[in-house]
Amino acid sequence: MTGIFWIVPVAAMFALGFARYFFVNMKKADEGNGAMVAIATSVREGAMAYLKQQYRVVLITFLLIGLLLAFFAYVVKLQNRWVPLGFITAGFCSALAGFLGMRTATTASSRTAQAAIHSLNAGLKIAFRSGAVMGLVVVGLALLDYSFWYLILNMFIDLAKPSAKILAVTSTMLTFAMGTSLQALFARVGGGIFTKAADVGADLVGKVETGIPEDDIRNPATIADNVGDNVGDVAGMGADLYESYAGSILATAALGAVAFRHMGAATQLHAVLAPVLICALGVLASIAGIFFVKTEEKSSSLDLLRSLARGINISSVIVCVGSYLVLRLLNIPNFTGIWGSVMVGLLIGLFIGKATEYFTSQAYKPTKKIAEYADTGAATVIIAGFGNGMISTLLPVIAVTVGMICSYHLAIRGNGCNSTMGLYGVAISAVGMLSTLAITLATDAYGPIADNAGGNAEMSKLGEHVRARTDALDALGNTTAATGKGFAIGSAALTALALIASYVEGIKCAMLSAGGKYITVNGMDIALKKATMSNILHAYDVNLLNPKVLIGMFIGSMLTFLFCGLTINAVGRAASKMVVEVRRQFREISGIMSGEATPDYARCVTIATSAAQREMLLPAIIAIVSPILVGFIFGIPGVMGLLGGALSSGFVLAIFLSNAGGAWDNAKKYIEAGLHGGKNSEAHRATIVGDTVGDPFKDTAGPSLNILIKLMTIISVVTVGVAVSYSLF
């Protein structure tokens, strides 16, 4: 234990303290007139009702899996006894972060609309700082949970050799990531199905069939649509990045404990603490950056993007300088190379954000070209969107692969050909990318707040100048949402690789706990405690000529498409029910179109909620069961192939889906700004169809793939004993 560790819980409390500060200040702002308050209250009540129902399902699932983990830990002895408890607390913290972020977002929307009456900057300030609450509670609770278990395990794990104790603590904490992954899957998939069922239903009937504006109070699905924005892009995105944030810290710490175990306990401990200290520094840097986000009244879409970029860039510079000082203070061997790996991660995050912005923002050529194709109909819009999404995979994949190579070789510089050290470099680059998560997540959570503010302004019939300001904030939110998804996908790829590397160490631990002492490589027995990552893989014949590895790769690749198909079809089924209900209300409730009668908003919220809870179960079961079954049937080679296939195909597929959907959405916004005939033109209707097709791409299937690849990996880590001891082949 070292005194510098206490910086981590202090940083966590700083994050939570500033989250409260921003929330309290937002609450003091004017909520608007009676109509604005009523609309915001309906959205907030719908969001809380959805969360209550989802958390009931999640609670039952967590208790059942917790009991199963306890059985394996205390009866079968295939699992560490701390895993069931860590699994529960990790899931609870992730769920709590989602609840606090959602409550803030639904409270801020009408206040943002009211502030937009006075100025664009006033609206931006409330929306962005309210989004920052989500970012700050995610990092604050993640660091607090890490600090709690780090202290507890150091007290109760009693091993005489310090190096062995550090290994035991980090390998135990790594398995706790299963709780964050499972909660993230429910939040992302359930939230994605809800939001897109409501959105598609509202668009197809409201805008296409009846020709009323978006967010028109006469549309029965409009409240459900506004609720969906929050459950998908606030609670869902928060849980997704909470998982990546916690997973990257835990995987890097576990790899650091292995890579530096022969360099003395003090050096090993410093390598373990480095990632969490860099993240603690990132909290302070993010708080500083948040205060620099502001804009002028007559700002273009590019000016608004630069306003957010200013805050992110300032935070990144602080982390850049601060992480060098932290690593130098820790005096880790080759600290300059490891610092270089952190910088690579920061640069990858910024580059992916810019690449995503280019392919999805209405300020750039790709999205403008999709809008041009709208003049010839919906079919050409969809074709152009597909092509744009596929091409958009090029730059992020190159960025991540170059980043992996650079961070790997920077970390092993001066340390010989130590593959574990290189993978530590890749893992800490993921930490670098996520170190400023508090502000990068704020830019994403800002989006649904701005969207809801625009809806509130429309439904409350505020002036055209107010709607113009909220439209500008909403268009920015669409771009930041797409950028945030690209960032989440990139961080998921690096985190998943770090978790896969940790899985190999889990094999060694499982073999030791099963009573094995030696591993056979080329006919030679090597003591397990001295076995390296490469000779463990060699002993299990993990290479592309082994059919079990290839089988695993095919299964992993197939699962990403199966998962996407299930979630997209789930949106289709739920949206069909929403369309039927909205048509029924227009047909049976006389006076809706004239404004004399009020639609049954609650019925639409109920339909979306029940559909989301029912439809999310099958994809979740597949994600949980598949790595266990593959490990049981094909053993370690099959699991390694499964994880490699899922990571490679899932990463590229997620980028394609998210960017295609984002470009379709912003092409519609571009035309709504007055281009190509403007609202209610034939070109506008064509882009509405494209946006409707892209909705489940960008908000359900694409983002959920991040969690699929990480969840399958962490479940493989937790259940490695099955693959080691009970595989059939």
C-alpha positions in Angstrom: 0.0 0.0 0.0 1.2 3.5 -0.8 0.0 6.9 0.3 -0.4 8.2 -3.2 -3.4 5.8 -3.7 -5.5 8.1 -1.6 -5.6 10.5 -4.5 -8.1 8.2 -6.2 -10.9 8.3 -3.6 -10.3 12.1 -3.2 -10.7 12.5 -7.0 -13.9 10.4 -6.9 -15.3 12.7 -4.2 -14.3 15.7 -6.3 -16.2 14.3 -9.3 -19.4 13.6 -7.3 -19.1 17.0 -5.5 -19.0 18.9 -8.8 -21.8 16.7 -10.2 -23.9 17.9 -7.3 -22.8 21.5 -7.8 -23.9 21.5 -11.5 -27.1 19.8 -10.6 -28.0 22.3 -7.9 -27.2 25.2 -10.2 -29.3 23.8 -13.0 -32.3 23.3 -10.6 -32.1 27.0 -9.7 -32.7 28.0 -13.3 -36.2 29.0 -14.5 -38.2 25.9 -15.6 -40.5 28.0 -17.9 -44.2 28.4 -18.2 -46.9 25.9 -17.2 -47.0 24.1 -20.5 -43.2 23.6 -20.5 -43.3 22.3 -16.9 -46.1 19.9 -17.7 -44.3 18.5 -20.8 -41.0 18.1 -18.8 -42.9 16.4 -16.0 -44.5 13.9 -18.3 -41.1 13.0 -19.9 -39.5 12.7 -16.5 -42.3 10.5 -15.1 -42.1 8.3 -18.2 -38.3 7.9 -17.9 -38.5 7.0 -14.2 -41.3 4.5 -14.8 -39.1 2.9 -17.5 -36.1 2.7 -15.2 -38.2 1.3 -12.3 -39.4 -1.5 -14.6 -36.0 -2.2 -16.0 -34.2 -2.2 -12.7 -36.8 -4.7 -11.4 -35.8 -7.1 -14.2 -32.1 -6.3 -13.7 -32.3 -6.9 -9.9 -33.8 -10.4 -10.4 -31.2 -11.2 -13.0 -28.3 -10.0 -10.8 -29.6 -12.0 -7.8 -29.9 -15.2 -9.8 -26.4 -14.8 -11.4 -25.0 -13.7 -8.0 -26.3 -16.9 -6.4 -24.9 -19.0 -9.3 -21.5 -17.3 -8.8 -21.7 -17.9 -5.1 -22.3 -21.6 -5.8 -19.2 -21.8 -8.0 -17.2 -19.9 -5.5 -18.2 -21.6 -2.2 -19.4 -25.1 -3.3 -17.6 -26.1 -6.5 -14.5 -23.9 -5.7 -14.1 -22.9 -9.3 -14.4 -19.2 -8.5 -12.9 -16.6 -6.1 -15.1 -16.1 -3.0 -15.1 -12.3 -3.5 -16.6 -12.4 -7.0 -20.3 -12.5 -6.1 -20.0 -9.4 -3.9 -17.9 -7.4 -6.4 -20.3 -8.4 -9.2 -23.3 -6.9 -7.2 -21.5 -3.7 -6.2 -20.2 -3.0 -9.7 -23.7 -3.4 -11.2 -25.2 -1.3 -8.5 -22.8 1.6 -9.1 -23.4 1.5 -12.9 -27.2 1.5 -12.4 -27.0 4.3 -9.8 -24.9 6.4 -12.3 -27.6 5.9 -15.0 -30.4 6.8 -12.6 -28.7 10.1 -11.5 -27.8 11.0 -15.1 -31.3 10.3 -16.3 -32.9 12.3 -13.5 -30.6 15.3 -14.3 -31.3 15.2 -18.0 -35.1 15.0 -17.7 -35.0 17.9 -15.2 -32.8 20.1 -17.4 -34.7 20.0 -20.7 -37.3 22.6 -20.0 -34.8 24.8 -18.3 -32.6 24.6 -21.4 -35.5 25.7 -23.6 -36.3 28.5 -21.2 -32.7 29.6 -21.2 -32.7 29.6 -25.0 -35.3 32.4 -24.9 -32.5 34.7 -23.7 -29.5 33.4 -25.6 -27.8 30.5 -27.4 -25.0 30.5 -24.9 -27.4 30.3 -21.9 -29.1 27.2 -23.4 -25.7 25.6 -24.2 -24.4 26.2 -20.7 -27.4 24.5 -19.0 -27.5 21.6 -21.4 -23.8 20.9 -21.4 -23.3 21.2 -17.6 -26.3 19.0 -17.0 -24.8 16.4 -19.4 -21.5 16.8 -17.3 -23.4 15.4 -14.3 -23.7 12.1 -16.1 -20.0 12.1 -17.0 -18.9 13.0 -13.4 -21.1 10.5 -11.6 -19.9 7.7 -14.0 -16.2 8.4 -13.2 -16.8 9.3 -9.6 -18.7 6.1 -8.8 -16.3 3.9 -10.8 -13.3 5.3 -8.9 -15.1 5.0 -5.6 -16.0 1.4 -6.2 -12.4 0.6 -7.3 -11.1 2.3 -4.2 -13.4 0.4 -1.9 -12.5 -3.0 -3.2 -8.8 -2.2 -3.5 -8.7 -1.4 0.2 -10.9 -4.3 1.3 -9.0 -6.9 -0.7 -5.6 -5.6 0.6 -6.9 -6.0 4.1 -8.4 -9.5 3.7 -6.1 -11.3 1.2 -3.3 -12.5 3.4 -0.3 -13.7 1.4 3.2 -13.5 2.7 4.9 -12.5 -0.6 3.9 -9.0 -1.6 4.2 -9.8 -5.3 1.7 -12.7 -5.0 -0.7 -10.5 -3.0 -0.7 -7.8 -5.7 -1.4 -10.4 -8.3 -4.2 -11.9 -6.3 -5.8 -8.5 -5.6 -5.8 -7.4 -9.3 -6.9 -10.7 -10.7 -9.8 -10.8 -8.3 -10.9 -7.2 -9.0 -10.8 -7.9 -12.8 -13.7 -10.4 -12.4 -15.8 -7.7 -10.9 -16.1 -6.1 -14.3 -18.8 -8.7 -15.1 -21.3 -6.6 -13.1 -20.7 -3.5 -15.1 -20.9 -5.4 -18.4 -24.2 -7.1 -17.6 -25.8 -3.8 -16.4 -24.5 -2.0 -19.5 -26.0 -4.7 -21.8 -29.5 -4.3 -20.2 -29.2 -0.5 -20.3 -28.0 -0.3 -23.9 -30.2 -3.0 -25.5 -33.3 -2.1 -23.5 -32.8 1.6 -23.8 -32.1 1.3 -27.6 -35.2 -0.8 -28.2 -37.4 1.7 -26.3 -36.1 4.8 -27.9 -36.2 3.6 -31.5 -39.6 2.0 -31.1 -41.0 5.4 -30.0 -38.9 7.3 -32.5 -39.9 5.2 -35.6 -43.5 5.2 -34.5 -43.6 8.9 -34.1 -41.9 9.6 -37.4 -43.7 7.2 -39.7 -47.2 8.2 -38.6 -46.7 11.7 -37.4 -44.3 13.2 -40.0 -44.8 10.9 -43.0 -48.5 10.0 -42.9 -50.1 13.0 -41.2 -47.5 15.6 -42.1 -47.3 17.2 -38.7 -43.9 18.6 -37.4 -41.5 16.6 -35.3 -42.3 16.9 -31.5 -45.8 18.1 -32.3 -47.9 17.8 -29.1 -50.7 16.2 -31.2 -48.5 13.1 -31.9 -49.3 10.4 -29.3 -45.8 9.0 -29.4 -44.0 12.3 -28.9 -43.6 12.0 -25.1 -42.4 8.4 -25.5 -39.9 9.6 -28.1 -38.5 12.2 -25.7 -38.3 9.6 -22.9 -36.5 7.3 -25.3 -33.8 9.9 -26.0 -32.9 9.8 -22.3 -33.0 6.1 -21.7 -30.9 5.4 -24.8 -28.3 8.1 -24.9 -28.1 9.0 -21.2 -28.6 5.9 -19.1 -27.5 3.6 -22.0 -24.4 5.4 -23.1 -23.4 6.1 -19.5 -23.6 2.4 -18.6 -21.6 1.5 -21.8 -18.8 3.9 -21.0 -18.8 3.1 -17.3 -18.1 -0.5 -18.4 -15.2 0.5 -20.7 -13.8 2.9 -18.0 -13.8 0.4 -15.2 -12.8 -2.5 -17.5 -9.7 -0.6 -18.9 -8.5 0.3 -15.4 -9.0 -3.2 -14.0 -7.4 -5.0 -17.1 -4.4 -2.6 -17.1 -3.8 -3.1 -13.4 -4.0 -6.9 -13.8 -1.5 -6.8 -16.7 0.8 -4.5 -14.8 0.9 -6.9 -11.9 2.0 -9.6 -14.3 4.4 -7.6 -16.5 6.3 -6.0 -13.6 6.2 -8.9 -11.1 9.9 -9.7 -11.4 11.0 -6.0 -10.8 10.2 -5.8 -7.1 7.0 -5.3 -5.2 7.3 -1.5 -5.2 7.6 -1.3 -9.0 4.9 -3.8 -9.5 2.5 -1.8 -7.2 3.3 1.4 -9.0 2.5 -0.2 -12.4 -0.8 -1.4 -10.9 -1.7 2.1 -9.6 -0.6 4.0 -12.7 -3.9 3.6 -14.7 -6.2 4.6 -11.8 -4.0 7.6 -10.9 -4.1 8.8 -14.5 -7.9 8.5 -14.4 -8.0 10.4 -11.2 -6.0 13.1 -12.9 -8.4 13.0 -15.8 -11.3 13.8 -13.4 -9.6 17.1 -12.4 -8.7 17.9 -16.0 -12.3 17.3 -17.2 -13.7 19.5 -14.5 -11.4 22.3 -15.7 -12.4 21.7 -19.3 -16.1 21.9 -18.6 -15.8 25.5 -17.6 -14.4 26.5 -21.0 -17.4 25.4 -23.0 -19.3 28.5 -24.2 -20.3 30.1 -27.4 -21.4 33.4 -29.1 -25.0 34.2 -30.1 -24.5 34.0 -33.9 -22.6 30.7 -33.9 -22.6 28.3 -36.9 -22.7 24.5 -36.4 -18.9 24.5 -36.8 -18.6 27.2 -34.1 -20.7 25.1 -31.7 -18.5 22.1 -32.4 -15.4 24.1 -31.7 -16.9 25.2 -28.4 -17.1 21.6 -27.2 -13.8 20.8 -28.7 -12.2 23.6 -26.7 -13.2 22.0 -23.4 -12.1 18.5 -24.5 -8.7 19.8 -25.9 -7.9 21.7 -22.7 -8.7 18.6 -20.6 -6.5 16.5 -22.9 -3.6 18.9 -22.6 -3.8 18.7 -18.8 -3.8 14.9 -18.9 -0.9 14.9 -21.4 1.3 16.9 -19.0 0.0 15.5 -15.8 0.3 11.8 -16.8 4.0 12.4 -17.6 4.5 13.8 -14.1 2.6 10.9 -12.5 4.5 8.2 -14.3 7.8 9.9 -13.6 6.9 10.2 -9.9 6.0 6.5 -9.8 9.4 5.8 -11.4 8.2 2.9 -13.5 10.8 1.4 -15.8 10.6 2.9 -19.3 8.0 5.5 -18.0 8.6 7.7 -21.0 7.5 4.8 -23.3 4.5 4.0 -21.2 3.6 7.7 -21.2 3.9 7.6 -25.0 1.3 4.8 -24.9 -1.1 7.0 -22.9 -0.6 9.8 -25.4 -1.4 7.3 -28.2 -4.7 6.5 -26.5 -5.6 10.2 -26.2 -4.8 10.8 -29.9 -6.8 7.8 -31.0 -9.8 9.1 -29.1 -9.5 12.5 -30.6 -8.9 11.1 -34.1 -11.9 8.8 -34.0 -14.0 11.7 -32.8 -12.9 13.9 -35.7 -13.4 11.0 -38.2 -16.9 10.3 -37.0 -17.7 14.0 -37.0 -16.6 14.2 -40.7 -18.7 11.3 -41.8 -21.9 12.2 -39.8 -22.0 16.0 -39.4 -24.1 18.0 -41.7 -21.3 20.5 -41.9 -19.2 18.1 -44.1 -19.5 16.7 -47.6 -20.5 13.0 -46.9 -23.8 14.0 -45.2 -24.5 16.8 -47.6 -24.1 14.2 -50.5 -26.7 12.0 -48.8 -29.1 15.0 -48.6 -28.5 15.6 -52.4 -29.6 12.0 -53.2 -32.9 12.8 -51.5 -33.9 14.6 -54.6 -34.3 11.3 -56.3 -36.1 9.4 -53.5 -35.7 7.3 -50.4 -34.0 4.4 -52.2 -30.9 6.5 -53.2 -30.8 8.0 -49.7 -30.5 4.5 -48.2 -28.0 3.4 -50.8 -25.8 6.5 -50.1 -26.1 6.0 -46.4 -25.0 2.4 -46.6 -22.0 3.3 -48.7 -21.0 6.2 -46.5 -21.2 4.0 -43.4 -19.0 1.3 -44.9 -16.4 3.8 -46.1 -16.4 5.4 -42.7 -14.9 2.3 -41.1 -11.5 2.9 -42.8 -10.1 5.7 -40.6 -11.2 4.4 -37.2 -9.8 0.9 -38.0 -6.5 2.4 -39.2 -6.4 4.6 -36.1 -6.9 1.7 -33.7 -4.6 -0.7 -35.4 -1.8 1.9 -35.7 -2.4 2.9 -32.1 -2.1 -0.7 -30.9 1.2 -1.2 -32.7 2.6 2.1 -31.5 1.5 1.6 -27.8 2.7 -2.0 -27.8 6.2 -1.1 -29.0 6.5 2.0 -26.9 5.9 -0.1 -23.8 8.4 -2.8 -24.6 11.2 -0.3 -25.5 14.1 -1.1 -23.3 12.3 -4.0 -21.7 13.2 -6.7 -24.3 10.6 -8.7 -26.2 8.2 -8.9 -23.3 4.7 -9.4 -24.8 2.9 -8.9 -21.5 4.7 -5.5 -21.2 3.5 -4.6 -24.7 0.0 -5.5 -23.9 0.2 -3.4 -20.8 1.0 -0.5 -23.1 -2.0 -1.3 -25.3 -4.2 -1.4 -22.1 -2.9 1.8 -20.7 -3.5 3.5 -24.1 -7.2 2.6 -23.5 -6.9 4.3 -20.1 -5.4 7.4 -21.8 -8.4 7.5 -24.3 -10.9 7.2 -21.4 -9.0 9.4 -18.9 -11.1 12.5 -19.9 -14.4 10.5 -19.9 -16.1 13.0 -17.6 -16.1 15.6 -20.3 -16.3 13.4 -23.4 -19.4 11.7 -21.9 -20.8 15.1 -21.1 -20.8 16.0 -24.8 -22.8 12.9 -25.5 -25.3 13.2 -22.6 -25.8 16.8 -23.7 -27.4 15.6 -26.9 -30.7 14.2 -25.5 -31.1 17.2 -23.2 -30.8 19.6 -26.3 -33.2 17.3 -28.2 -35.8 17.3 -25.5 -35.4 21.1 -25.1 -36.2 21.5 -28.8 -39.2 19.2 -28.4 -40.4 21.2 -25.4 -40.0 24.5 -27.3 -42.0 23.0 -30.2 -44.8 21.6 -28.0 -45.0 24.7 -25.9 -45.2 26.9 -29.1 -42.3 29.2 -28.2 -41.1 31.8 -30.7 -39.3 31.0 -33.9 -36.1 32.5 -32.6 -36.2 30.1 -29.6 -36.8 27.1 -31.9 -33.9 28.3 -34.1 -31.6 28.2 -31.1 -32.8 24.8 -29.8 -32.5 23.5 -33.4 -28.9 24.6 -33.5 -28.2 22.9 -30.1 -30.1 19.8 -31.3 -28.1 19.5 -34.5 -24.9 19.8 -32.4 -26.3 17.0 -30.2 -26.8 14.7 -33.1 -23.1 15.1 -34.1 -21.8 14.7 -30.5 -24.0 11.6 -30.2 -22.4 10.1 -33.3 -19.0 11.2 -32.1 -19.6 9.7 -28.7 -20.6 6.4 -30.2 -17.4 6.3 -32.3 -15.4 7.1 -29.1 -17.2 4.3 -27.3 -16.5 1.8 -30.0 -12.8 2.6 -30.2 -12.4 2.4 -26.4 -14.3 -0.9 -26.5 -11.8 -2.4 -29.0 -8.8 -1.4 -26.8 -10.4 -2.5 -23.6 -11.5 -5.8 -25.1 -8.0 -6.6 -26.2 -6.7 -5.8 -22.7 -9.3 -8.1 -21.2 -8.4 -10.9 -23.7 -4.8 -10.6 -22.6 -5.9 -10.8 -19.0 -7.8 -14.0 -19.9 -4.6 -15.8 -20.6 -3.4 -15.0 -17.1 -6.7 -16.3 -15.8 -5.9 -19.6 -17.5 -2.8 -19.9 -15.4 -4.7 -19.0 -12.2 -7.4 -21.6 -13.0 -4.8 -24.3 -13.6 -3.1 -23.5 -10.3 -6.4 -23.6 -8.4 -7.2 -27.0 -10.1 -4.1 -28.4 -8.6 -1.8 -28.3 -11.7 1.9 -27.4 -11.2 3.3 -27.7 -14.7 2.4 -26.8 -18.3 3.8 -28.8 -21.2 5.4 -27.0 -24.1 7.2 -28.9 -26.9 7.5 -31.9 -24.6 9.0 -29.9 -21.7 7.4 -29.3 -18.4 7.4 -25.6 -17.3 6.4 -24.6 -13.8 3.0 -22.8 -14.0 4.2 -20.0 -11.8 6.9 -19.2 -14.3 4.9 -19.8 -17.4 4.6 -16.9 -19.8 1.6 -15.8 -21.9 3.2 -17.1 -25.1 4.0 -20.6 -23.8 0.6 -21.0 -22.2 -1.0 -20.3 -25.6 1.6 -22.6 -27.2 0.7 -25.4 -24.9 -3.0 -25.0 -25.7 -2.2 -24.9 -29.5 -3.8 -21.5 -30.0 -2.9 -20.7 -33.6 -4.8 -20.4 -36.9 -4.0 -23.9 -38.0 -6.0 -25.3 -35.1 -9.6 -26.0 -36.3 -10.9 -25.2 -32.8 -9.6 -21.7 -33.1 -11.1 -21.2 -36.5 -14.4 -22.6 -35.3 -14.4 -20.1 -32.5 -13.6 -17.3 -34.9 -16.5 -18.2 -37.1 -18.9 -18.4 -34.1 -17.7 -15.1 -32.7 -18.1 -13.3 -36.1 -21.5 -14.9 -36.5 -22.7 -13.9 -33.1 -22.1 -10.2 -33.8 -24.5 -10.4 -36.8 -27.0 -12.6 -34.9 -27.0 -10.1 -32.0 -27.5 -7.1 -34.4 -30.3 -9.0 -36.2 -32.1 -9.8 -33.0 -31.9 -6.2 -31.7 -32.9 -4.6 -35.1 -35.9 -7.0 -35.4 -36.8 -6.2 -31.8 -37.0 -2.6 -32.8 -39.1 -3.5 -35.8 -41.6 -5.5 -33.8 -41.9 -2.8 -31.1 -42.2 0.0 -33.6 -45.0 -1.8 -35.4 -47.0 -1.9 -32.2 -46.3 1.8 -31.7 -47.4 2.6 -35.3 -50.6 0.7 -34.8 -51.3 2.5 -31.5 -50.6 5.9 -32.9 -52.8 5.3 -35.9 -55.6 4.0 -33.6 -55.5 7.2 -31.5 -55.6 9.4 -34.5 -58.6 7.4 -35.8 -60.5 6.9 -32.6 -59.8 10.0 -30.5 -61.6 12.8 -32.2 -60.2 16.3 -31.9 -56.5 15.3 -31.7 -55.6 17.0 -35.0 -57.5 20.2 -34.2 -55.9 20.3 -30.7 -59.2 19.9 -28.9 -58.3 16.5 -27.4 -55.2 15.3 -25.7 -53.6 12.0 -26.9 -53.0 9.1 -24.6 -49.2 9.6 -24.2 -48.9 7.1 -21.3 -50.2 4.2 -23.5 -47.3 4.8 -25.9 -44.7 4.9 -23.1 -46.2 1.6 -21.7 -45.9 -0.1 -25.1 -42.3 0.9 -25.5 -41.4 -0.1 -22.0 -42.9 -3.6 -22.1 -41.4 -4.2 -25.5 -38.0 -3.2 -24.3 -38.1 -5.4 -21.2 -39.3 -8.4 -23.2 -37.1 -8.1 -26.3 -33.8 -7.5 -24.4 -33.7 -10.9 -22.7 -32.8 -13.1 -25.7 -29.7 -11.0 -26.8 -28.6 -10.9 -23.2 -28.9 -14.7 -22.8 -26.9 -15.3 -26.0 -24.1 -12.9 -24.8 -23.9 -14.7 -21.4 -24.2 -18.3 -22.5 -22.1 -18.4 -25.7 -18.6 -18.0 -24.2 -19.4 -20.6 -21.5 -20.7 -23.1 -24.1 -17.8 -22.6 -26.4 -15.3 -23.0 -23.5 -17.1 -26.2 -22.4 -17.1 -27.7 -25.9 -13.9 -26.4 -27.5 -11.8 -25.4 -24.5 -9.3 -22.5 -24.5 -8.6 -22.5 -28.3 -12.3 -22.2 -29.0 -12.7 -19.3 -26.6 -9.7 -17.4 -27.9 -11.0 -17.8 -31.5 -14.5 -16.7 -30.3 -13.2 -13.5 -28.6 -10.9 -12.7 -31.6 -13.7 -13.2 -34.1 -16.2 -11.2 -32.1 -13.8 -8.3 -31.5 -12.7 -7.9 -35.1 -16.1 -8.2 -36.7 -18.0 -6.4 -34.0 -15.7 -3.4 -34.0 -16.0 -2.8 -37.7 -19.7 -3.6 -37.8 -20.4 -1.2 -34.9 -18.7 1.7 -36.7 -20.6 1.0 -39.9 -24.0 0.9 -38.2 -23.4 3.9 -36.0 -22.0 6.2 -38.7 -24.6 5.2 -41.4 -27.4 6.0 -38.9 -25.8 9.2 -37.8 -25.3 10.4 -41.4 -29.0 9.6 -42.3 -30.2 11.5 -39.2 -28.1 14.6 -40.0 -29.0 14.6 -43.7 -32.6 15.0 -42.6 -31.6 17.8 -40.2 -29.7 19.5 -43.1 -32.8 19.5 -45.3 -35.0 20.7 -42.4 -32.7 23.7 -42.2 -34.1 24.8 -45.6 -32.0 23.0 -48.2 -33.4 20.9 -51.1 -36.9 22.1 -50.5 -36.9 22.2 -46.7 -39.5 20.6 -44.4 -42.4 18.7 -45.9 -40.8 18.5 -49.3 -40.4 15.2 -51.2 -36.6 15.3 -50.4 -37.5 15.7 -46.7 -39.8 12.7 -46.7 -37.0 10.6 -48.4 -34.6 11.5 -45.6 -37.2 10.7 -43.0 -37.3 7.1 -44.4 -33.5 7.0 -44.3 -33.4 8.3 -40.7 -36.0 5.7 -39.7 -33.9 2.9 -41.2 -30.8 4.3 -39.5 -32.5 4.7 -36.0 -32.0 1.0 -34.9 -28.6 1.0 -36.6 -27.1 3.9 -34.6 -29.0 3.7 -31.3 -29.6 0.0 -30.7 -27.5 -2.5 -32.7 -24.3 -0.5 -33.2 -23.7 0.7 -29.7 -24.8 -2.6 -28.2 -22.0 -4.4 -30.0 -19.5 -2.5 -27.8 -20.9 -4.3 -24.8 -21.3 -7.6 -26.5 -17.6 -8.0 -27.2 -16.6 -6.8 -23.7 -19.3 -8.9 -21.9 -18.3 -12.1 -23.7 -14.6 -11.4 -22.8 -15.2 -10.8 -19.1 -17.6 -13.8 -18.8 -14.8 -15.8 -20.4 -12.4 -14.5 -17.7 -14.9 -15.3 -14.9 -15.7 -18.8 -16.2 -12.2 -19.7 -17.3 -12.2 -22.7 -14.9 -14.9 -24.4 -17.1 -12.7 -24.2 -20.2 -9.6 -25.4 -18.3 -11.1 -28.2 -16.3 -14.2 -29.5 -18.2 -13.8 -28.9 -22.0 -15.0 -31.8 -24.2 -12.4 -31.5 -27.0 
